[in-house]
Amino acid sequence: MIKNLIIFIKIYAEDKLALFFLLILLSLIVFVLIGPYFTLQNPYDLAQLSILDSLMPPLSKSFEDDLFYLGTDDQGRDLVSAIIYGLRISLFVGLLSVIIALFIGIVLGIISAYFGGIIDSIIMRIADMVLAMPSFLIALVLLSILGRGLENVIIALVMSQWATFARVIRSSALSEKEKDYFNSAKCLCLPQHRIIFGHLLPNCLPPIIVLSTMNLAFAITLEASLSFLGVGLPITEPSLGLIISNGYEYIIVGKYWMSLYPGFFLLITVISINIFSDRLRILLNPRLNI
């Protein structure tokens, strides 16, 4: 553990760009956790909004003398407050969908690799059908059936991701089954649950951890795209994608800030997660961190 931490620090110390984005990612997490306690308003509590404050440019003052650093939208929402709440929901949806999809993928992938035969064939053919279709299309079709809503978006994201995890964990497990420690465990007649959870699964985790962080960025982007099109989260549970969508129609009349700033935070979040994922890949690969 300590050795991995030292390697992790060394990797970031040698790459200033990676260190910069790691600090941004940590700042965004802190921003999301404590930000709502310092915002001017809850942007989705109608009692706190004033139509007189709508469409104000950045650094404008409200009629109550509050400063809107990034301006307001057409409903008088402070964009700083809206971005904090929206980023909170985007990260929550992305993280929860990845955790659920990871759990399903690990269970099905391990079962497929360990038992093989007809079970392996059935699980992998279903995974192949899912992987044969674009993730965006799967999510779009499911949401058109289920309707908008936080739970439905999470279900759609899970269904579009689990097959990737199942494929990767199965591939890793099949590779581990060829090694001596696995054969020794089988020869000792250890219980199946001990072989799977004590020997097989722990050695399959490094690639799946990296894939999980990559899929987190993908899930956030996919959810933002769905919400931008109006089929994702409702206005009562807005994410960054929905905030960008709300401001899109005002760009042509010069109200750029309504989409620009939420889009910037979405971009910087996804880039930070992807760079963190890449450095995590180096850390968990012995051949790369020697």
C-alpha positions in Angstrom: 0.0 0.0 0.0 2.7 2.4 1.0 4.8 1.4 -2.1 1.8 2.1 -4.4 1.3 5.5 -2.7 5.0 6.4 -3.3 4.7 5.3 -7.0 1.5 7.3 -7.3 3.1 10.5 -5.9 6.2 9.9 -8.1 4.0 9.6 -11.3 2.3 12.9 -10.6 5.5 14.6 -9.5 7.1 13.8 -12.8 4.1 15.0 -14.8 3.1 18.6 -14.1 0.1 18.5 -16.4 -1.3 15.4 -14.7 -0.7 17.0 -11.3 -2.6 20.1 -12.4 -5.6 18.1 -13.5 -5.5 16.0 -10.3 -5.7 19.1 -8.2 -8.6 20.3 -10.4 -10.4 17.0 -9.9 -9.9 17.2 -6.1 -11.0 20.8 -6.1 -14.2 19.9 -8.0 -15.0 17.1 -5.5 -14.6 19.6 -2.6 -16.5 22.1 -4.6 -19.4 19.7 -5.0 -19.4 18.5 -1.4 -19.3 21.9 0.4 -20.4 24.3 -2.4 -24.1 24.2 -1.7 -23.5 25.5 1.8 -22.0 28.7 0.3 -24.2 29.4 -2.7 -26.4 32.4 -3.1 -29.5 30.3 -3.5 -30.9 26.9 -4.1 -31.3 27.4 -7.9 -34.2 25.0 -8.1 -36.3 26.4 -5.2 -38.7 28.7 -7.0 -39.2 30.7 -3.8 -35.6 31.9 -4.0 -35.7 33.0 -7.6 -36.6 36.4 -9.0 -37.5 36.9 -12.6 -36.1 40.4 -12.3 -32.6 38.9 -12.1 -33.0 36.8 -15.3 -30.5 36.9 -18.1 -27.9 39.0 -16.3 -24.4 38.9 -17.7 -21.4 37.9 -15.5 -20.4 40.1 -12.6 -23.9 41.7 -12.5 -25.5 42.6 -9.2 -29.0 41.6 -8.2 -31.7 43.9 -6.9 -30.7 42.6 -3.5 -27.1 43.6 -4.2 -25.9 40.0 -4.6 -23.1 39.5 -7.1 -23.6 37.0 -9.9 -20.1 36.0 -10.8 -21.1 34.0 -13.9 -24.4 35.7 -14.6 -27.9 34.2 -14.4 -30.2 32.2 -16.7 -33.7 33.0 -18.0 -35.3 32.0 -14.7 -33.0 34.2 -12.6 -30.9 31.3 -11.3 -27.3 32.2 -10.3 -25.1 30.2 -12.6 -22.5 29.5 -10.0 -25.2 27.9 -7.8 -26.7 26.0 -10.8 -23.3 24.6 -11.8 -22.6 23.4 -8.3 -25.9 21.6 -8.0 -25.7 20.4 -11.6 -22.2 19.0 -11.2 -23.3 17.3 -8.0 -26.1 15.4 -9.8 -23.8 14.6 -12.8 -21.2 13.0 -10.6 -23.8 11.2 -8.6 -25.5 9.7 -11.6 -22.2 8.8 -13.3 -20.7 7.2 -10.1 -23.8 5.3 -9.1 -24.4 3.9 -12.6 -20.7 2.8 -12.9 -20.9 1.1 -9.5 -24.0 -0.9 -10.4 -22.8 -1.7 -13.8 -19.4 -2.8 -12.3 -21.2 -5.1 -9.8 -23.3 -6.7 -12.5 -20.3 -7.1 -14.9 -18.1 -8.6 -12.2 -20.8 -11.2 -11.2 -21.6 -12.2 -14.7 -18.0 -12.1 -15.9 -16.7 -14.3 -13.1 -19.5 -16.8 -13.4 -18.9 -16.9 -17.2 -15.2 -17.5 -16.8 -15.2 -19.9 -13.9 -18.0 -22.2 -15.0 -17.6 -21.9 -18.8 -19.7 -24.1 -21.1 -23.3 -23.2 -21.8 -23.4 -20.6 -19.1 -20.4 -18.8 -20.6 -22.0 -19.0 -24.1 -25.3 -17.5 -23.0 -23.8 -14.6 -20.9 -21.3 -13.7 -23.6 -23.9 -13.8 -26.5 -26.0 -11.4 -24.5 -23.0 -9.2 -23.9 -22.1 -9.3 -27.6 -25.6 -8.1 -28.5 -25.3 -5.2 -26.1 -21.8 -4.3 -27.3 -22.9 -4.5 -30.9 -25.1 -1.4 -30.4 -23.8 2.1 -29.6 -24.2 2.9 -25.9 -25.9 6.1 -26.7 -28.6 4.3 -28.8 -29.2 1.8 -26.0 -29.7 4.6 -23.5 -31.9 6.6 -25.8 -34.2 3.7 -26.6 -34.5 2.8 -22.9 -35.3 6.3 -21.9 -37.9 6.6 -24.7 -39.6 3.6 -23.1 -39.1 4.4 -19.4 -39.4 8.1 -19.6 -37.4 10.9 -18.0 -36.2 10.6 -14.4 -33.1 10.1 -12.2 -33.8 6.4 -11.7 -34.5 5.8 -15.3 -31.3 7.5 -16.4 -29.3 5.4 -14.1 -30.9 2.2 -15.4 -30.2 3.3 -19.0 -26.5 4.0 -18.2 -26.1 0.7 -16.4 -27.6 -1.2 -19.3 -25.3 0.5 -21.7 -22.1 -0.3 -19.6 -22.4 -3.6 -17.9 -21.4 -5.7 -20.9 -18.0 -3.9 -21.1 -17.2 -4.8 -17.5 -18.4 -8.4 -18.0 -16.1 -8.8 -21.0 -13.0 -7.4 -19.4 -13.5 -9.3 -16.1 -14.1 -12.6 -18.0 -11.0 -12.0 -20.1 -8.8 -11.4 -17.0 -10.4 -14.3 -15.1 -9.6 -16.7 -18.1 -6.0 -15.5 -18.0 -5.7 -16.0 -14.3 -7.2 -19.5 -14.5 -4.1 -20.6 -16.5 -1.8 -19.7 -13.7 -0.3 -22.1 -11.1 -1.9 -20.5 -8.0 -5.4 -21.2 -9.4 -4.5 -24.8 -10.3 -3.0 -25.3 -6.9 -6.2 -24.0 -5.2 -8.3 -26.4 -7.3 -6.0 -29.3 -6.4 -6.3 -28.5 -2.7 -10.1 -28.8 -3.2 -10.7 -25.4 -1.7 -14.4 -24.2 -1.6 -15.6 -22.5 -4.8 -16.4 -19.2 -3.0 -12.9 -19.1 -1.5 -11.3 -19.7 -4.9 -13.4 -17.1 -6.6 -13.3 -14.4 -3.9 -10.0 -15.2 -2.3 -7.8 -15.9 -5.4 -9.5 -15.3 -8.7 -11.3 -12.0 -8.2 -8.6 -10.0 -6.5 -6.2 -10.7 -9.3 -8.7 -9.5 -11.9 -9.3 -6.1 -10.2 -6.5 -3.9 -11.5 -7.8 -3.6 -15.2 -11.4 -3.3 -14.0 -10.5 -0.4 -11.6 -8.9 1.5 -14.5 -11.9 0.8 -16.7 -14.3 2.0 -14.0 -12.6 5.4 -13.8 -12.7 5.7 -17.6 -16.4 4.7 -17.7 -17.1 7.3 -15.0 -16.1 10.1 -17.5 -18.1 8.3 -20.2 -21.2 8.0 -18.1 -21.1 11.7 -17.2 -20.7 12.6 -20.8 -23.5 10.2 -21.9 -25.9 11.5 -19.3 -25.1 15.1 -20.3 -25.8 14.3 -23.9 -29.2 12.7 -23.1 -30.2 15.6 -20.8 -29.2 18.0 -23.5 -31.5 16.3 -25.9 -34.3 16.5 -23.4 -34.7 12.8 -22.7 -32.6 12.5 -19.6 -33.1 14.2 -16.2 -36.1 16.5 -15.6 -35.8 20.2 -14.9 -36.4 19.5 -11.2 -33.2 17.4 -11.1 -30.9 19.3 -13.4 -27.4 18.2 -14.5 -24.8 20.1 -16.4 -26.2 18.8 -19.7 -29.6 20.2 -18.9 -28.2 23.5 -17.9 -26.3 23.7 -21.2 -29.4 22.8 -23.1 -31.4 25.6 -21.3 -28.9 28.2 -22.4 -28.4 26.9 -26.0 -31.3 28.9 -27.5 -30.0 32.1 -26.1 -26.5 31.8 -27.7 -27.7 33.4 -31.0 -28.8 36.5 -29.1 -25.4 36.9 -27.3 -26.3 35.3 -24.0 -23.3 33.0 -24.2 -22.6 32.5 -20.5 -25.7 30.3 -19.9 -24.1 27.5 -21.9 -20.4 28.4 -22.0 -19.6 28.1 -18.3 -21.5 24.9 -17.6 -19.9 23.4 -20.7 -16.5 24.4 -19.5 -17.0 22.7 -16.1 -18.3 19.6 -17.8 -15.3 19.5 -20.1 -12.7 20.1 -17.3 -14.4 17.4 -15.2 -14.3 14.7 -17.9 -10.6 15.6 -18.9 -9.5 15.5 -15.2 -11.1 12.0 -14.7 -9.6 10.7 -17.9 -6.1 11.9 -17.0 -6.5 10.4 -13.5 -7.6 7.1 -15.1 -4.5 7.1 -17.4 -2.1 7.6 -14.5 -4.0 5.0 -12.5 -3.4 2.6 -15.4 0.4 3.2 -15.1 0.3 2.7 -11.3 -1.5 -0.7 -11.6 0.6 -2.0 -14.4 3.9 -3.3 -13.0 5.5 -3.1 -16.4 4.9 0.6 -16.6 5.8 1.8 -13.1 9.2 0.1 -12.7 
